[in-house]
Amino acid sequence: MKKMGSFKINFRYGAIIAIVLIAYFLIVRLFGLHENPWLRVLNGVIVAYGIYAAIRFRRLTEGEKFNYYSGFRTGIFTGFIATLLFVGFMALYMFHIDPEFPKAIMKGWIEEYYQGPGILVFVLIVEGFASTVVLTLAFMQKFKPSWNTKKSPQNT
């Protein structure tokens, strides 16, 4: 297997996550369900699996050289890249393709505070970055090299 640089792994998996998120949004939109906030739960599943797969691939390519730092960095950068690409698409969608979408999502909130679609872009960025950190920390518990010493027959 040809060794891949860490940036290539991060960008490849981040782009794949973003493409799947965009495709999912467009499919949900096709059925007119894009304003249902409960359908966003699957976004978390998509991001979680993508980050998990990126860390797993990094561990497979590095073998014994894999450590907590490289796995953590892979998860963080992959999630951040995916978040930025997806938020870029959503900003384009909300500002240029369907300007009525943010108004439908923020029915009461936009009337009271009039923050516009910019606040939704901000919320998506914060949500994406926060879930990236939490998911990476959780997955690294599985992937980190163990520091446990082997028990000797006398200690068992």
C-alpha positions in Angstrom: 0.0 0.0 0.0 1.4 3.4 -1.0 1.8 5.6 2.0 -0.4 8.6 2.0 0.5 11.9 3.6 -1.5 13.1 6.5 -2.9 16.1 4.6 -4.1 13.8 1.8 -5.9 11.5 4.3 -7.5 14.5 6.1 -8.6 16.2 2.9 -9.8 13.0 1.2 -12.0 11.9 4.1 -13.1 15.4 4.9 -14.2 15.9 1.3 -16.0 12.6 1.2 -17.8 13.5 4.4 -18.8 16.9 3.0 -20.0 15.3 -0.3 -22.1 12.7 1.6 -23.6 15.5 3.8 -24.4 17.6 0.7 -25.9 14.7 -1.1 -28.0 13.8 2.0 -29.2 17.4 2.2 -30.2 17.5 -1.4 -32.0 14.2 -1.2 -33.9 15.4 1.8 -34.6 18.6 0.0 -35.9 16.7 -3.0 -38.6 15.2 -0.8 -39.4 18.6 0.8 -38.2 17.5 4.3 -35.2 19.8 4.5 -36.9 22.0 7.1 -37.3 19.2 9.5 -34.6 19.6 12.1 -34.9 15.9 13.3 -33.5 14.7 10.0 -30.2 16.4 10.8 -29.5 13.6 13.3 -28.2 11.5 10.4 -25.6 14.3 9.7 -24.0 13.3 13.0 -23.9 9.7 12.0 -22.3 10.6 8.7 -19.6 12.8 10.3 -19.0 10.2 13.0 -18.4 7.4 10.6 -16.2 9.6 8.4 -13.9 10.6 11.2 -13.8 7.0 12.5 -12.8 5.8 9.1 -10.1 8.5 8.7 -8.5 7.6 12.0 -8.7 3.9 11.3 -7.1 4.4 7.9 -4.3 6.5 9.4 -3.7 3.8 12.0 -3.5 1.1 9.3 -1.1 3.1 7.2 1.2 4.1 10.1 1.2 0.7 11.8 3.5 0.7 14.9 4.3 4.4 14.3 0.7 5.4 15.0 0.2 7.4 18.2 -2.5 9.3 20.0 -1.3 12.7 18.6 -1.4 11.6 14.9 -4.8 10.0 15.3 -6.2 13.0 17.2 -4.8 15.4 14.6 -6.3 13.3 11.8 -9.8 13.3 13.4 -9.7 17.0 14.1 -8.4 18.1 10.6 -10.8 15.7 8.8 -13.8 17.0 10.7 -12.8 20.7 10.3 -12.3 20.2 6.5 -15.6 18.5 6.2 -17.3 21.2 8.3 -15.8 24.1 6.2 -16.7 22.5 2.9 -20.3 21.7 4.0 -20.8 25.1 5.6 -19.5 26.7 2.3 -22.1 24.8 0.4 -24.9 25.7 2.9 -23.9 29.4 2.8 -24.1 29.3 -1.0 -27.4 27.5 -0.8 -28.9 29.9 1.9 -27.7 33.2 0.4 -28.1 32.5 -3.3 -30.2 29.4 -4.2 -33.0 29.4 -1.6 -33.0 32.6 0.5 -36.4 31.5 2.0 -34.8 28.5 3.7 -33.2 30.3 6.6 -36.5 32.2 7.2 -38.4 28.9 7.4 -35.9 27.4 9.8 -35.8 30.4 12.1 -39.5 31.3 12.1 -39.8 33.0 15.5 -36.1 33.7 16.0 -35.6 35.7 12.9 -38.6 37.9 13.6 -37.4 38.8 17.1 -33.7 39.2 16.5 -33.4 39.5 12.7 -30.0 37.8 12.5 -30.5 36.4 9.0 -28.8 33.4 7.5 -25.4 34.5 8.8 -26.3 33.2 12.2 -27.2 29.8 10.7 -23.7 29.7 9.1 -22.2 30.5 12.4 -24.2 27.8 14.2 -23.2 25.2 11.6 -19.5 26.0 12.0 -19.7 25.8 15.8 -21.8 22.7 15.7 -19.4 21.0 13.2 -16.2 21.9 15.1 -17.7 20.9 18.5 -18.9 17.6 17.3 -15.6 17.0 15.6 -13.7 17.5 18.8 -16.1 15.3 20.8 -16.1 12.5 18.3 -12.3 12.5 17.9 -11.8 12.3 21.6 -14.3 9.4 21.8 -12.8 7.5 18.9 -9.2 7.9 20.1 -10.2 5.9 23.2 -10.5 3.0 20.9 -7.6 3.7 18.6 -4.9 4.8 21.1 -2.1 2.4 21.8 -2.5 0.7 25.1 0.0 1.5 27.9 -1.2 -1.5 29.9 1.6 -3.9 30.7 1.0 -7.6 30.1 0.2 -9.5 33.3 2.7 -12.0 34.3 1.5 -15.5 35.3 2.4 -14.6 38.9 0.1 -11.6 39.1 -3.0 -13.3 37.8 
